[in-house]
Amino acid sequence: MKREMRTTDFLDRAVDLYDDVTGVVAHDGTEYTYAELDARVNRLANALAERGIEQGDRVALLAPNTHYFIETLYATNKLGGVFVPMNYRLTAGELEYILNDCAADIVIADYDFADNVEPIREEVPAEHFVGYEADRIDGEWRDYEAVLSGQSTAEPSRPDISEDDDASINYTSGTTGDPKGVVRTHRTEHWHALVLNQHMEIRDDDTYLWTLPMFHCNGWGHTYAITGTGGTHVCQRTFDAEDTFRRVREYDVSFLCGAPTVLNNLIQYHEDNDVVTTGDREVRIATAGSAPATATIETVEDEFGWRIIHIYGLTETAPIITTSNSPRRLAERGRALKVKQGAETLCTDVRVVDEDGNDVPRDGMTVGEIVVRGNQVMDRYLDKPEATRTAFNDRIEGYFHTGDLATIDEDGMVAIQDRKKDIIISGGENISSIEVEDALFDHEGVLKAAVIPVPSEEWGETPKALVVEQEGADLTETDLIEFVKGRLANYKAPTSVDFVEDFPETATGKVQKYELRDRYWEDEERMVGQG
């Protein structure tokens, strides 16, 4: 028989089997059992329905790692709505684009980030604005807890949800033009959680610490996987190394995630402080974004006593499509295997192909593009049929093209060598170099600009701007960095600027960024940031 795969299955199972188990620990330490969490989800769902939210409507959320992020996710899904988590580091202009692009019907925002929504309220389609601790927000916002108060804890009327219905839209940095909305269905979210469970070894006695932003692909799917398995979520609003170690000990955390920059910050704090790194249980940490350095792996595993699981993927793939978490291969090849992105996950077809769509030799040397098929891969880009068609048919038909250039060895282990797309991954955040270049070109003193990733001990890699000045201009590094920060989220701004006479270009005038990057990465093991 066939049973529809729905995201609501995960909370339903947790309530059926683990109703008296602590499901969520809020940032302030307030604990909610799964039964209590479900009651709050139902209150919110009924409140949203009262405000006219129906199947297919978009509920946008701007929040850090909080209990009400999880509540909003499941309340939206129960109504058949579409959940739109937004990066809380974006500027008002960037949020305005997203809210218009997804046609948001309601916006829920945290008090720390609502100020970037307030000035654009009249420019977006949303009719309702709800704020967590609204008394701390300037403007007219309905308070989140007041909205829940008085609402029934009974299940809302659930529509007939198909597994092919849209469940969420996650926005990713576009390599050209505006950001793209990655549409994920109930089926793709469901499959991703199942794959995640397998390869992250998630169990019902796990305590998961939220250091990874929940808005990233709905927290890489852990919002679903941890819940459905019956584990406990421990919320940390935003990452802080000291607080992370404290929560690991206090709540006996067994699992967390962190980009290489998180690992590096934890290492730095550990070096500067006499700190206990675990509770009573063993700890494992999943990392992605860029390969961790061998020295980082050694410190985390040998000094912290934590086990690193390296995974790879993209927003479009939800993201996990490969992992180096293979005890068999690790026993054969040693810890160095963990710097590779790994082999394909369960029920996932990962290939590395040349320009003609043919598989490259499995020699660990020949470079091609990573392409993938799998049930966890996105449905489409929102309202961008041509971009969707290209993404699934560029070199080979029916595979999503990642834009990452890699080798593959005899064991099917891929290792990224470079990126075809103009994307910089800094501290786990995707930054479109073209978007930053566009901002630089708005400065009247800039004649030419190219933005590339350069090595960073703290972030893995960081944006550097190479600039050719207009004749007579007298620019400084500080001027240009502050200029970009006035137009884009701060994390997208270059952290350094080099002024050059000109760029190496092709016959058609295209900047040869590979040659530019070579100058800054010649002493590194890989062209991709490694922390």
Solvent accessible surface area in square Angstrom, and as a share of the most:
residue,aa,sasa,rsa
1,M,225,1.01
2,K,147,0.62
3,R,154,0.56
4,E,48,0.22
5,M,40,0.18
6,R,59,0.22
7,T,0,0.00
8,T,4,0.02
9,D,24,0.12
10,F,16,0.07
11,L,1,0.00
12,D,45,0.24
13,R,106,0.39
14,A,0,0.00
15,V,39,0.22
16,D,111,0.57
17,L,102,0.51
18,Y,38,0.15
19,D,65,0.33
20,D,114,0.59
21,V,52,0.30
22,T,38,0.22
23,G,0,0.00
24,V,0,0.00
25,V,4,0.02
26,A,3,0.02
27,H,68,0.30
28,D,116,0.60
29,G,30,0.29
30,T,60,0.35
31,E,98,0.44
32,Y,34,0.13
33,T,35,0.20
34,Y,0,0.00
35,A,44,0.34
36,E,86,0.39
37,L,0,0.00
38,D,18,0.09
39,A,26,0.20
40,R,31,0.11
41,V,0,0.00
42,N,5,0.03
43,R,80,0.29
44,L,1,0.01
45,A,0,0.00
46,N,29,0.15
47,A,0,0.00
48,L,3,0.01
49,A,47,0.36
50,E,122,0.55
51,R,42,0.15
52,G,44,0.43
53,I,7,0.04
54,E,120,0.54
55,Q,81,0.36
56,G,37,0.35
57,D,35,0.18
58,R,44,0.16
59,V,0,0.00
60,A,0,0.00
61,L,0,0.00
62,L,1,0.00
63,A,1,0.01
64,P,1,0.01
65,N,3,0.02
66,T,5,0.03
67,H,13,0.06
68,Y,0,0.00
69,F,1,0.00
70,I,0,0.00
71,E,0,0.00
72,T,0,0.00
73,L,0,0.00
74,Y,1,0.00
75,A,0,0.00
76,T,0,0.00
77,N,0,0.00
78,K,1,0.00
79,L,11,0.05
80,G,5,0.05
81,G,0,0.00
82,V,3,0.02
83,F,0,0.00
84,V,0,0.00
85,P,5,0.03
86,M,3,0.01
87,N,21,0.11
88,Y,29,0.11
89,R,104,0.38
90,L,17,0.08
91,T,34,0.20
92,A,24,0.19
93,G,47,0.45
94,E,20,0.09
95,L,1,0.00
96,E,52,0.23
97,Y,57,0.22
98,I,4,0.02
99,L,0,0.00
100,N,67,0.34
101,D,33,0.17
102,C,0,0.00
103,A,52,0.40
104,A,1,0.01
105,D,48,0.25
106,I,0,0.00
107,V,0,0.00
108,I,1,0.00
109,A,0,0.00
110,D,0,0.00
111,Y,35,0.13
112,D,82,0.43
113,F,39,0.16
114,A,0,0.00
115,D,89,0.46
116,N,55,0.28
117,V,0,0.00
118,E,55,0.25
119,P,92,0.58
120,I,10,0.05
121,R,51,0.19
122,E,160,0.72
123,E,102,0.46
124,V,15,0.09
125,P,65,0.41
126,A,9,0.07
127,E,143,0.64
128,H,58,0.26
129,F,18,0.07
130,V,3,0.02
131,G,0,0.00
132,Y,31,0.12
133,E,62,0.28
134,A,11,0.09
135,D,132,0.68
136,R,142,0.52
137,I,11,0.06
138,D,110,0.57
139,G,46,0.44
140,E,151,0.68
141,W,23,0.08
142,R,126,0.46
143,D,43,0.22
144,Y,0,0.00
145,E,70,0.32
146,A,51,0.40
147,V,6,0.03
148,L,4,0.02
149,S,80,0.51
150,G,83,0.80
151,Q,34,0.15
152,S,60,0.39
153,T,61,0.36
154,A,62,0.48
155,E,86,0.39
156,P,10,0.06
157,S,105,0.68
158,R,87,0.32
159,P,43,0.27
160,D,126,0.65
161,I,4,0.02
162,S,42,0.27
163,E,8,0.04
164,D,98,0.51
165,D,46,0.24
166,D,28,0.15
167,A,0,0.00
168,S,0,0.00
169,I,0,0.00
170,N,4,0.02
171,Y,38,0.14
172,T,13,0.08
173,S,24,0.15
174,G,4,0.04
175,T,29,0.17
176,T,93,0.54
177,G,62,0.59
178,D,77,0.40
179,P,32,0.20
180,K,33,0.14
181,G,0,0.00
182,V,0,0.00
183,V,0,0.00
184,R,1,0.00
185,T,7,0.04
186,H,0,0.00
187,R,72,0.26
188,T,12,0.07
189,E,3,0.01
190,H,20,0.09
191,W,47,0.16
192,H,1,0.00
193,A,1,0.00
194,L,77,0.39
195,V,3,0.02
196,L,0,0.00
197,N,41,0.21
198,Q,104,0.46
199,H,31,0.14
200,M,0,0.00
201,E,65,0.29
202,I,13,0.07
203,R,150,0.55
204,D,67,0.35
205,D,67,0.35
206,D,5,0.03
207,T,16,0.09
208,Y,0,0.00
209,L,0,0.00
210,W,0,0.00
211,T,6,0.03
212,L,10,0.05
213,P,30,0.19
214,M,1,0.01
215,F,13,0.05
216,H,37,0.16
217,C,8,0.05
218,N,0,0.00
219,G,0,0.00
220,W,22,0.08
221,G,1,0.01
222,H,0,0.00
223,T,0,0.00
224,Y,1,0.00
225,A,1,0.01
226,I,0,0.00
227,T,0,0.00
228,G,7,0.06
229,T,19,0.11
230,G,0,0.00
231,G,0,0.00
232,T,21,0.12
233,H,0,0.00
234,V,0,0.00
235,C,0,0.00
236,Q,1,0.00
237,R,33,0.12
238,T,64,0.37
239,F,56,0.23
240,D,70,0.36
241,A,15,0.11
242,E,102,0.46
243,D,26,0.13
244,T,0,0.00
245,F,1,0.00
246,R,92,0.34
247,R,6,0.02
248,V,0,0.00
249,R,90,0.33
250,E,101,0.45
251,Y,46,0.18
252,D,36,0.19
253,V,0,0.00
254,S,7,0.04
255,F,0,0.00
256,L,0,0.00
257,C,0,0.00
258,G,1,0.01
259,A,10,0.08
260,P,4,0.03
261,T,7,0.04
262,V,17,0.09
263,L,0,0.00
264,N,24,0.12
265,N,43,0.22
266,L,0,0.00
267,I,20,0.10
268,Q,98,0.43
269,Y,52,0.20
270,H,38,0.17
271,E,115,0.51
272,D,98,0.51
273,N,60,0.31
274,D,156,0.81
275,V,24,0.14
276,V,96,0.55
277,T,14,0.08
278,T,38,0.22
279,G,25,0.24
280,D,142,0.73
281,R,72,0.26
282,E,155,0.69
283,V,3,0.02
284,R,23,0.08
285,I,0,0.00
286,A,0,0.00
287,T,0,0.00
288,A,7,0.06
289,G,30,0.29
290,S,6,0.04
291,A,2,0.01
292,P,0,0.00
293,A,20,0.16
294,T,49,0.29
295,A,68,0.53
296,T,10,0.06
297,I,1,0.00
298,E,76,0.34
299,T,24,0.14
300,V,0,0.00
301,E,31,0.14
302,D,95,0.49
303,E,103,0.46
304,F,5,0.02
305,G,45,0.43
306,W,3,0.01
307,R,96,0.35
308,I,2,0.01
309,I,1,0.01
310,H,2,0.01
311,I,1,0.01
312,Y,15,0.06
313,G,22,0.21
314,L,28,0.14
315,T,19,0.11
316,E,8,0.03
317,T,0,0.00
318,A,1,0.01
319,P,8,0.05
320,I,0,0.00
321,I,0,0.00
322,T,0,0.00
323,T,8,0.05
324,S,1,0.01
325,N,24,0.12
326,S,26,0.17
327,P,101,0.63
328,R,177,0.65
329,R,69,0.25
330,L,38,0.19
331,A,91,0.71
332,E,108,0.48
333,R,83,0.30
334,G,32,0.31
335,R,83,0.30
336,A,65,0.51
337,L,3,0.01
338,K,13,0.06
339,V,26,0.15
340,K,45,0.19
341,Q,9,0.04
342,G,0,0.00
343,A,24,0.19
344,E,87,0.39
345,T,3,0.02
346,L,97,0.48
347,C,77,0.46
348,T,10,0.06
349,D,45,0.23
350,V,9,0.05
351,R,59,0.22
352,V,3,0.02
353,V,0,0.00
354,D,48,0.25
355,E,133,0.60
356,D,116,0.60
357,G,8,0.08
358,N,88,0.45
359,D,81,0.42
360,V,9,0.05
361,P,77,0.49
362,R,137,0.50
363,D,59,0.30
364,G,33,0.32
365,M,146,0.65
366,T,51,0.29
367,V,73,0.42
368,G,3,0.03
369,E,1,0.00
370,I,0,0.00
371,V,0,0.00
372,V,1,0.00
373,R,122,0.45
374,G,26,0.25
375,N,50,0.25
376,Q,1,0.00
377,V,10,0.06
378,M,6,0.03
379,D,66,0.34
380,R,76,0.28
381,Y,8,0.03
382,L,6,0.03
383,D,112,0.58
384,K,54,0.23
385,P,108,0.68
386,E,108,0.48
387,A,34,0.26
388,T,22,0.13
389,R,131,0.48
390,T,59,0.35
391,A,14,0.11
392,F,40,0.17
393,N,50,0.26
394,D,75,0.39
395,R,36,0.13
396,I,31,0.16
397,E,141,0.63
398,G,37,0.36
399,Y,11,0.04
400,F,1,0.00
401,H,9,0.04
402,T,1,0.00
403,G,1,0.01
404,D,12,0.06
405,L,39,0.19
406,A,0,0.00
407,T,8,0.05
408,I,9,0.04
409,D,8,0.04
410,E,122,0.55
411,D,36,0.18
412,G,11,0.10
413,M,4,0.02
414,V,1,0.01
415,A,15,0.12
416,I,13,0.06
417,Q,66,0.29
418,D,14,0.07
419,R,25,0.09
420,K,92,0.39
421,K,61,0.26
422,D,42,0.22
423,I,20,0.10
424,I,1,0.01
425,I,30,0.15
426,S,15,0.09
427,G,18,0.18
428,G,24,0.23
429,E,9,0.04
430,N,45,0.23
431,I,0,0.00
432,S,1,0.01
433,S,2,0.02
434,I,42,0.21
435,E,37,0.17
436,V,0,0.00
437,E,19,0.08
438,D,77,0.40
439,A,5,0.04
440,L,0,0.00
441,F,96,0.40
442,D,94,0.49
443,H,35,0.16
444,E,159,0.71
445,G,5,0.05
446,V,7,0.04
447,L,86,0.43
448,K,61,0.26
449,A,8,0.06
450,A,1,0.01
451,V,1,0.00
452,I,0,0.00
453,P,12,0.07
454,V,11,0.07
455,P,44,0.28
456,S,20,0.13
457,E,156,0.70
458,E,80,0.36
459,W,95,0.33
460,G,2,0.02
461,E,0,0.00
462,T,13,0.08
463,P,2,0.01
464,K,18,0.08
465,A,0,0.00
466,L,1,0.00
467,V,0,0.00
468,V,12,0.07
469,E,57,0.26
470,Q,69,0.31
471,E,179,0.80
472,G,80,0.77
473,A,32,0.25
474,D,131,0.68
475,L,25,0.12
476,T,64,0.37
477,E,73,0.33
478,T,89,0.52
479,D,70,0.36
480,L,0,0.00
481,I,24,0.12
482,E,97,0.43
483,F,41,0.17
484,V,0,0.00
485,K,73,0.31
486,G,65,0.62
487,R,110,0.40
488,L,16,0.08
489,A,2,0.01
490,N,101,0.52
491,Y,32,0.12
492,K,8,0.03
493,A,3,0.03
494,P,2,0.01
495,T,80,0.47
496,S,26,0.17
497,V,9,0.05
498,D,48,0.25
499,F,78,0.33
500,V,41,0.24
501,E,164,0.74
502,D,81,0.42
503,F,14,0.06
504,P,26,0.16
505,E,70,0.31
506,T,52,0.30
507,A,116,0.90
508,T,128,0.74
509,G,44,0.43
510,K,146,0.62
511,V,37,0.21
512,Q,72,0.32
513,K,29,0.12
514,Y,125,0.47
515,E,79,0.36
516,L,1,0.00
517,R,26,0.09
518,D,57,0.29
519,R,124,0.45
520,Y,66,0.25
521,W,9,0.03
522,E,136,0.61
523,D,134,0.70
524,E,65,0.29
525,E,131,0.59
526,R,39,0.14
527,M,28,0.12
528,V,7,0.04
529,G,0,0.00
530,Q,15,0.07
531,G,25,0.24
